[in-house]
Amino acid sequence: ASEAPTDDQQWVAVQKSAVMLGDSGTLLMTGSRAKDNGTWMESARALVDAAEATLKAGKAKDSEALSQAGDEVFGTCKACHARYMN
């Protein structure tokens, strides 16, 4: 999110990436991927929420909202990785 998209093709790429990120968050909550029912699930849900915000910003071509959503994605991923990655 450090540089806003400059054309329609880049905005579409943001939207596609947001959908994939949201799908990934959903998958993290299913089956053996779910490490626990507490913080893991909260983090995965936060990832889905951040992806939804990213998609909304992408559809609106809103650079400021995209930057905020990008910060949210980064913070969510960083916190989860700090807790669960060895």
C-alpha positions as CSV (number, residue, x, y, z in Angstrom):
1,A,0.0,0.0,0.0
2,S,3.0,2.3,-0.2
3,E,2.1,3.3,-3.7
4,A,-1.5,3.7,-4.9
5,P,-2.5,2.0,-8.1
6,T,-2.3,4.3,-11.1
7,D,-4.6,2.6,-13.6
8,D,-7.6,0.4,-13.9
9,Q,-5.5,-2.7,-14.4
10,Q,-3.7,-2.1,-11.1
11,W,-7.0,-1.5,-9.2
12,V,-8.3,-4.8,-10.6
13,A,-5.2,-6.6,-9.4
14,V,-5.8,-5.1,-5.9
15,Q,-9.3,-6.5,-6.0
16,K,-8.2,-9.9,-7.1
17,S,-5.5,-10.0,-4.4
18,A,-8.0,-8.9,-1.8
19,V,-10.3,-11.8,-2.7
20,M,-7.5,-14.3,-2.5
21,L,-6.4,-12.9,0.9
22,G,-9.9,-13.2,2.2
23,D,-10.2,-16.8,0.9
24,S,-6.9,-17.6,2.6
25,G,-8.2,-16.2,5.9
26,T,-11.3,-18.4,5.6
27,L,-9.2,-21.5,4.9
28,L,-7.1,-20.8,8.0
29,M,-10.3,-21.3,10.0
30,T,-11.1,-24.7,8.6
31,G,-10.2,-28.2,9.6
32,S,-6.6,-29.0,10.7
33,R,-5.4,-25.5,9.6
34,A,-7.1,-24.0,12.7
35,K,-4.4,-24.1,15.4
36,D,-6.8,-23.2,18.2
37,N,-10.2,-21.7,18.8
38,G,-9.0,-18.5,20.4
39,T,-6.3,-16.2,19.1
40,W,-5.9,-18.2,15.8
41,M,-9.5,-17.8,14.9
42,E,-9.6,-14.2,15.9
43,S,-6.5,-13.5,13.8
44,A,-8.0,-15.4,10.8
45,R,-11.2,-13.5,11.1
46,A,-9.3,-10.2,11.3
47,L,-7.5,-11.2,8.1
48,V,-10.8,-11.8,6.4
49,D,-12.1,-8.4,7.6
50,A,-8.9,-6.6,6.4
51,A,-9.3,-8.3,3.0
52,E,-12.9,-7.1,2.8
53,A,-11.7,-3.6,3.6
54,T,-9.0,-3.9,0.9
55,L,-11.6,-5.1,-1.6
56,K,-13.9,-2.3,-0.8
57,A,-11.1,0.3,-1.2
58,G,-10.1,-1.4,-4.5
59,K,-13.6,-1.2,-5.9
60,A,-13.9,2.4,-4.9
61,K,-10.4,3.2,-6.2
62,D,-9.9,4.9,-2.8
63,S,-6.1,5.3,-2.2
64,E,-6.5,6.5,1.3
65,A,-8.8,3.6,2.3
66,L,-6.4,1.2,0.5
67,S,-3.5,2.5,2.6
68,Q,-5.4,2.0,5.8
69,A,-6.5,-1.5,4.8
70,G,-2.9,-2.3,3.9
71,D,-1.8,-1.3,7.3
72,E,-4.5,-3.4,8.8
73,V,-3.4,-6.4,6.7
74,F,0.2,-5.9,7.7
75,G,-0.5,-5.6,11.4
76,T,-2.8,-8.6,11.4
77,C,-0.2,-10.8,9.6
78,K,2.7,-9.6,11.7
79,A,0.9,-10.3,15.0
80,C,-0.2,-13.7,13.9
81,H,3.2,-14.7,12.6
82,A,4.9,-13.5,15.8
83,R,2.7,-15.7,17.8
84,Y,2.5,-18.9,15.6
85,M,5.6,-19.1,13.4
86,N,8.7,-20.7,14.8
